[in-house]
Amino acid sequence: MFRKILFDVSFIALFMPMSYVAAQTDSGTLTFKAEPQKNSMTSTSARLLPLLPLDQTSPVAGSHVDFSWLEIASADRYRLEVEETNGKAVLSMLLSRGVGIHRVPSSQLDAPGNLRWRVVALDQAGKSLAETAWRTLLPLSSECEIW
């Protein structure tokens, strides 16, 4: 189990613009501290890629959700869209180029059913250049699960 958790954290650290610091206490407990960083990952292709949260993720109630994506060179800004599966908007945020991550309190994502999210890359005129595939967010959970 310890190896799997370490692998998961190492994998996420490769793609998410966060700095992870691991420390082991005297009792043997492993703790992690994450610090957001400015996204330095930019794709030169026109392919906009979502990073986190993963598809079919259930956010933990009372915490926050970090939405992140791999930026494309031609985009001027991005629009994060979160909606119910029937298309009713829950959240729409315009975000500057160079950010690549946006933190949302889980309370803003509290819905009776599943939600879906995507990021749309926009040019200077606001025209859509590319968009990620929709990813599903499951209803809020009361506890964190690591697989």
N, C-alpha and C positions, 0 to 999 in steps of 0.2 A: 504494500500500500504506500509506503514512504517513497519508493522509487516512482510510482505512478504519479503521485502528487508533484514530486520534483519535476518529472517530465512535463506535466501539464503547465506548471509555472514557467519552465524554461521555454516551452513552445509559445506561450502567450507573450513572454518577454521579447521574443524575436519579432513579433508583428505589432505589438501595441506600443504606442509612444509613452511608455511609463518606465520609470527606473525602479527596479525591484532590489531590495536589500534583504538578505536572509540572515538571521542570527539564531544561534542555538543557546538556550538558557542552561544554567547549571542542572536543572531538572530534566534536561533532554528535550524540552519542548522547542519546536522550530517555529519561529515567527517571521512574518513577512511584512515589510513596509513598502508601500507603493507611492511614488511621487510622480505626478503628471509632468510631461515634458512637451515642449513645442514639437509638433510633428515634422520630422525632417525627411519622412519617406514620401516621395512623390514619384508617381509613375509617369514615364514619358509616353506611354501608349494612351489611347483614348479609353482604356478600360478602367472603370471606377470599381474598386473592390471594397466590400464591407469587411470589417475585421471583427469587431465585437459590438454587442453581444452575439453569441452564436445562435443559430436557428434553434427554435424550440427551447429557449431559455426561460426560466421562471425567476424573475427578479425577487429579491428578498425584501419584504415589507419593512419600512422604516429605514431603508438605506438609500442608495442611489444607483443609477445605471449609467455606465459610460458607453456612449455610442462612439465608435471610431471607424475610420475608413482610410484607405490608401488613396491619396489625392492624385489628380491628373494635372499635367503641366499647363494645359490650356484653360483650366477653370479660373474664373475670377472670384467666385464664391460658391457656397453649397447650401442646399436646403435639406434639413433633416425633417422627414415626414413620419409621423406615427399616427396610425388610424385603426379603427375597429375593422374587423374583417368585412363588414358591410360597406366600408368606404367612408364612414363618418370620421372626420378629422378629430384627433385627440391633441396633437401637437404639431406645429410647423414652425421651424426656426431657420432664419437666414444666418449663415455663419461665414466668417471671413476665410479667405484662402490662407493656408499655413497653420490652421488650427488642427484639423484632422481628428478632433475628439470633442465631444460635448457631454457634460454631466447633467443628468436630469434626476431630481428626487423621485423615488419610486412612487410617492403619493400622487404624482401627476400621471402615473401609468396604471392607476387602480381602475380596472374595468371588470364587468361581470364575466366577460369571455376573453378569448384570445385577441391580441393586437398584432399588427404587422408594422414593420418599419423599413425605410429605405433612405438613401441619400441621393440627391440629384445634383449634378455638377452644372453650374450656370456660367454663361459668358458675361461680359460687361453689360450687355443689353438685357440680361435676365433670361435669355433663351437657353433651353435645356441642351446640354452637350452630351451628357451620359447619365445613366442612373444605375444604381445597384439593383439586384433582384430583391424582391420583398423577403424579409425574414420574419418569422413568427416569434412573438413574445407570449408566453403562457401567463395565466393569471398570477398575481403576487403570491409568494410562498412565505411561510412563517419561519423557515429555516433554510440554511445553505446546504446544498448537496454537491458533493464532489464525486465525479465518476471516474 
